[in-house]
Amino acid sequence: MALDNPYEMVLVESFVPANPSGKHGKVHIRPVAGGKYSPDLAVECSKELSRDYPVGTKFKLQAKLTDREGGGEYLYSYFRWPYEVVDSDGI
């Protein structure tokens, strides 16, 4: 059953996971540490964030907490929604 949470602005960042097992692609997106959501939570959003910016770039985007049937919780942001680049210094 999908969670029915509202969309909200969330600060996220790109990173390279230490253990990419079961994940697609080299660069992934996660919530920034110290925010409302754990950095262990996956973020589904536009591939532009992981493809077009340096690893470590921070973004502000609209997302909501949801889940998959038979899977865990994650943050979802529609891939065509705008996002804001907050920091692009990289790691």
Z-matrix of the N, CA and C atoms (Angstrom, degrees):
N
C 1 1.450
C 2 1.525 1 108.75
N 3 1.308 2 117.82 1 131.38
C 4 1.461 3 122.08 2 -179.57
C 5 1.524 4 110.34 3 -76.54
N 6 1.317 5 115.00 4 140.14
C 7 1.456 6 120.77 5 174.98
C 8 1.520 7 108.36 6 -70.72
N 9 1.314 8 117.05 7 146.66
C 10 1.459 9 121.43 8 -179.07
C 11 1.524 10 108.98 9 -112.83
N 12 1.322 11 116.96 10 73.98
C 13 1.456 12 122.58 11 -179.01
C 14 1.525 13 109.93 12 -104.07
N 15 1.331 14 117.01 13 153.91
C 16 1.463 15 120.09 14 178.22
C 17 1.529 16 111.08 15 -76.95
N 18 1.324 17 115.63 16 157.25
C 19 1.460 18 120.59 17 173.43
C 20 1.522 19 108.48 18 -76.04
N 21 1.339 20 115.60 19 147.08
C 22 1.451 21 121.66 20 178.32
C 23 1.528 22 108.89 21 -150.50
N 24 1.325 23 117.24 22 162.81
C 25 1.461 24 121.08 23 177.89
C 26 1.530 25 108.46 24 -77.41
N 27 1.335 26 115.89 25 131.33
C 28 1.462 27 122.13 26 -177.16
C 29 1.528 28 108.74 27 -131.74
N 30 1.322 29 116.79 28 138.45
C 31 1.456 30 122.35 29 176.06
C 32 1.529 31 107.83 30 -91.07
N 33 1.342 32 116.32 31 123.78
C 34 1.458 33 121.99 32 -177.58
C 35 1.530 34 109.29 33 -129.60
N 36 1.339 35 116.10 34 168.32
C 37 1.459 36 120.97 35 178.84
C 38 1.518 37 110.23 36 -145.59
N 39 1.334 38 115.70 37 156.34
C 40 1.459 39 120.01 38 175.92
C 41 1.526 40 108.64 39 -89.72
N 42 1.339 41 115.97 40 149.83
C 43 1.464 42 121.03 41 -179.24
C 44 1.520 43 109.25 42 -158.46
N 45 1.330 44 115.83 43 164.00
C 46 1.463 45 122.12 44 174.07
C 47 1.520 46 106.15 45 -106.82
N 48 1.344 47 118.23 46 115.85
C 49 1.464 48 120.16 47 -177.81
C 50 1.529 49 111.75 48 -66.24
N 51 1.335 50 116.00 49 143.83
C 52 1.464 51 121.59 50 178.03
C 53 1.519 52 110.43 51 -65.80
N 54 1.340 53 116.45 52 -35.82
C 55 1.459 54 121.64 53 179.51
C 56 1.528 55 108.25 54 -125.24
N 57 1.331 56 117.46 55 95.32
C 58 1.471 57 120.19 56 -176.41
C 59 1.528 58 113.95 57 -79.99
N 60 1.309 59 118.26 58 9.89
C 61 1.461 60 122.05 59 -178.14
C 62 1.525 61 111.33 60 -53.98
N 63 1.324 62 116.12 61 125.81
C 64 1.457 63 121.66 62 178.05
C 65 1.523 64 114.10 63 80.41
N 66 1.321 65 117.61 64 2.76
C 67 1.464 66 121.05 65 -179.22
C 68 1.515 67 109.79 66 -109.64
N 69 1.325 68 116.23 67 153.19
C 70 1.464 69 121.60 68 179.32
C 71 1.520 70 109.28 69 -101.86
N 72 1.308 71 116.96 70 133.19
C 73 1.456 72 121.47 71 177.51
C 74 1.516 73 112.79 72 84.41
N 75 1.323 74 115.20 73 161.02
C 76 1.467 75 121.70 74 -177.48
C 77 1.523 76 112.27 75 -82.24
N 78 1.334 77 117.04 76 -41.30
C 79 1.466 78 122.41 77 -175.69
C 80 1.525 79 109.77 78 -103.40
N 81 1.334 80 116.13 79 134.92
C 82 1.469 81 122.27 80 -178.55
C 83 1.521 82 109.70 81 -126.39
N 84 1.327 83 115.71 82 171.24
C 85 1.463 84 122.79 83 -179.52
C 86 1.525 85 108.41 84 -119.47
N 87 1.346 86 115.52 85 137.46
C 88 1.471 87 121.51 86 178.83
C 89 1.521 88 109.36 87 -142.58
N 90 1.340 89 116.83 88 159.74
C 91 1.466 90 119.58 89 174.19
C 92 1.533 91 109.77 90 -65.62
N 93 1.326 92 116.74 91 147.83
C 94 1.463 93 122.10 92 178.57
C 95 1.524 94 108.87 93 -73.00
N 96 1.325 95 116.61 94 138.15
C 97 1.473 96 122.29 95 178.32
C 98 1.530 97 109.88 96 -57.92
N 99 1.332 98 115.62 97 143.18
C 100 1.455 99 121.48 98 178.99
C 101 1.517 100 114.04 99 91.43
N 102 1.327 101 116.79 100 -5.38
C 103 1.459 102 120.91 101 178.61
C 104 1.522 103 111.09 102 -90.54
N 105 1.302 104 116.14 103 -168.45
C 106 1.462 105 122.28 104 -179.02
C 107 1.525 106 112.32 105 -65.54
N 108 1.347 107 117.03 106 -32.31
C 109 1.458 108 121.50 107 -175.28
C 110 1.523 109 111.76 108 -110.36
N 111 1.306 110 115.81 109 147.09
C 112 1.461 111 122.85 110 179.65
C 113 1.529 112 110.91 111 -67.33
N 114 1.337 113 117.80 112 141.70
C 115 1.467 114 120.79 113 175.21
C 116 1.535 115 112.46 114 -65.96
N 117 1.321 116 117.80 115 -9.74
C 118 1.468 117 121.68 116 176.81
C 119 1.523 118 111.95 117 -78.07
N 120 1.328 119 116.86 118 -10.43
C 121 1.460 120 122.44 119 -178.06
C 122 1.527 121 110.20 120 -81.58
N 123 1.325 122 117.38 121 133.64
C 124 1.464 123 121.60 122 176.75
C 125 1.528 124 109.36 123 -76.25
N 126 1.338 125 115.70 124 153.77
C 127 1.459 126 121.93 125 176.85
C 128 1.521 127 107.97 126 -125.47
N 129 1.332 128 116.74 127 124.48
C 130 1.461 129 121.93 128 174.29
C 131 1.513 130 107.30 129 -99.89
N 132 1.347 131 115.94 130 120.20
C 133 1.463 132 120.77 131 -176.61
C 134 1.527 133 109.08 132 -158.61
N 135 1.318 134 116.56 133 -169.31
C 136 1.458 135 121.47 134 179.94
C 137 1.533 136 110.86 135 -59.40
N 138 1.324 137 116.56 136 135.91
C 139 1.471 138 121.95 137 177.49
C 140 1.530 139 111.12 138 -66.73
N 141 1.339 140 117.64 139 -16.82
C 142 1.464 141 120.51 140 177.55
C 143 1.526 142 111.24 141 -55.39
N 144 1.327 143 117.26 142 -37.32
C 145 1.456 144 121.10 143 -176.21
C 146 1.528 145 111.97 144 -62.77
N 147 1.327 146 117.17 145 -38.33
C 148 1.464 147 120.21 146 -179.92
C 149 1.525 148 112.40 147 -90.62
N 150 1.321 149 117.70 148 -18.42
C 151 1.455 150 121.94 149 -175.42
C 152 1.535 151 113.39 150 -96.64
N 153 1.330 152 117.77 151 -38.83
C 154 1.465 153 121.49 152 -167.83
C 155 1.531 154 115.48 153 -103.24
N 156 1.332 155 118.10 154 0.02
C 157 1.463 156 121.52 155 -177.51
C 158 1.525 157 110.05 156 -130.80
N 159 1.344 158 117.05 157 155.20
C 160 1.470 159 119.61 158 179.23
C 161 1.527 160 111.98 159 -64.35
N 162 1.321 161 115.98 160 149.76
C 163 1.461 162 121.16 161 175.58
C 164 1.523 163 108.59 162 -58.75
N 165 1.320 164 116.74 163 134.42
C 166 1.456 165 122.25 164 -178.15
C 167 1.514 166 113.48 165 100.69
N 168 1.331 167 117.55 166 -7.16
C 169 1.455 168 120.85 167 178.18
C 170 1.524 169 109.44 168 -65.83
N 171 1.328 170 115.84 169 138.81
C 172 1.475 171 121.32 170 178.43
C 173 1.529 172 108.52 171 -103.92
N 174 1.322 173 114.08 172 144.80
C 175 1.460 174 121.68 173 -178.58
C 176 1.526 175 109.63 174 -134.46
N 177 1.325 176 115.79 175 152.53
C 178 1.464 177 121.51 176 170.40
C 179 1.520 178 105.49 177 -112.63
N 180 1.344 179 115.80 178 125.79
C 181 1.457 180 119.73 179 179.86
C 182 1.520 181 110.45 180 -144.32
N 183 1.311 182 115.41 181 162.68
C 184 1.465 183 122.29 182 178.32
C 185 1.525 184 108.11 183 -88.13
N 186 1.339 185 116.68 184 124.13
C 187 1.466 186 121.20 185 -177.94
C 188 1.522 187 109.98 186 -148.09
N 189 1.330 188 114.65 187 165.80
C 190 1.463 189 119.65 188 175.27
C 191 1.516 190 108.77 189 -138.22
N 192 1.329 191 115.80 190 152.09
C 193 1.458 192 122.57 191 176.55
C 194 1.517 193 108.23 192 -78.73
N 195 1.326 194 116.28 193 127.73
C 196 1.459 195 122.00 194 178.73
C 197 1.517 196 108.78 195 -143.41
N 198 1.320 197 117.52 196 -174.26
C 199 1.461 198 121.08 197 179.01
C 200 1.521 199 109.88 198 -148.22
N 201 1.322 200 115.00 199 166.44
C 202 1.464 201 121.74 200 176.98
C 203 1.522 202 108.35 201 -110.38
N 204 1.317 203 115.59 202 147.83
C 205 1.458 204 119.27 203 174.62
C 206 1.528 205 107.91 204 -63.11
N 207 1.313 206 116.81 205 124.80
C 208 1.459 207 121.30 206 -179.12
C 209 1.513 208 113.67 207 76.64
N 210 1.320 209 117.49 208 9.62
C 211 1.465 210 121.64 209 -178.99
C 212 1.505 211 110.66 210 -135.06
N 213 1.303 212 115.94 211 -174.97
C 214 1.455 213 120.71 212 -177.63
C 215 1.513 214 113.76 213 -94.87
N 216 1.318 215 114.68 214 -176.08
C 217 1.454 216 121.67 215 179.38
C 218 1.530 217 110.28 216 -78.58
N 219 1.325 218 115.43 217 154.42
C 220 1.455 219 122.47 218 176.22
C 221 1.521 220 108.67 219 -158.95
N 222 1.336 221 116.37 220 165.63
C 223 1.452 222 121.34 221 175.63
C 224 1.515 223 108.71 222 -95.64
N 225 1.328 224 116.47 223 136.02
C 226 1.461 225 121.97 224 -178.53
C 227 1.519 226 110.14 225 -120.28
N 228 1.338 227 115.62 226 131.26
C 229 1.455 228 122.64 227 173.39
C 230 1.527 229 107.44 228 -133.08
N 231 1.325 230 117.60 229 128.19
C 232 1.464 231 121.69 230 -179.56
C 233 1.525 232 109.08 231 -57.83
N 234 1.336 233 116.87 232 132.16
C 235 1.458 234 121.44 233 -171.72
C 236 1.532 235 115.00 234 -64.10
N 237 1.306 236 118.82 235 -20.31
C 238 1.472 237 121.04 236 179.92
C 239 1.524 238 113.31 237 -94.70
N 240 1.334 239 117.79 238 -3.28
C 241 1.457 240 119.70 239 179.42
C 242 1.523 241 110.48 240 -72.71
N 243 1.322 242 116.62 241 148.58
C 244 1.470 243 119.44 242 178.23
C 245 1.531 244 110.98 243 -68.68
N 246 1.314 245 114.37 244 156.28
C 247 1.462 246 121.73 245 176.32
C 248 1.522 247 107.04 246 -140.33
N 249 1.307 248 116.35 247 162.74
C 250 1.456 249 121.42 248 -179.48
C 251 1.528 250 108.61 249 -117.30
N 252 1.331 251 117.27 250 130.50
C 253 1.459 252 121.50 251 173.52
C 254 1.525 253 106.48 252 -79.62
N 255 1.338 254 115.69 253 120.40
C 256 1.459 255 120.96 254 -176.98
C 257 1.517 256 110.63 255 -95.33
N 258 1.335 257 116.27 256 -37.29
C 259 1.463 258 121.26 257 -177.61
C 260 1.513 259 108.71 258 -155.02
N 261 1.321 260 117.41 259 131.31
C 262 1.464 261 118.84 260 -178.79
C 263 1.525 262 111.69 261 -127.43
N 264 1.342 263 117.59 262 32.11
C 265 1.459 264 121.50 263 179.74
C 266 1.517 265 112.61 264 -70.45
N 267 1.332 266 118.15 265 -21.65
C 268 1.457 267 121.53 266 -177.17
C 269 1.515 268 111.40 267 74.85
N 270 1.304 269 116.02 268 -175.76
C 271 1.476 270 121.18 269 -178.79
C 272 1.504 271 108.80 270 -99.31
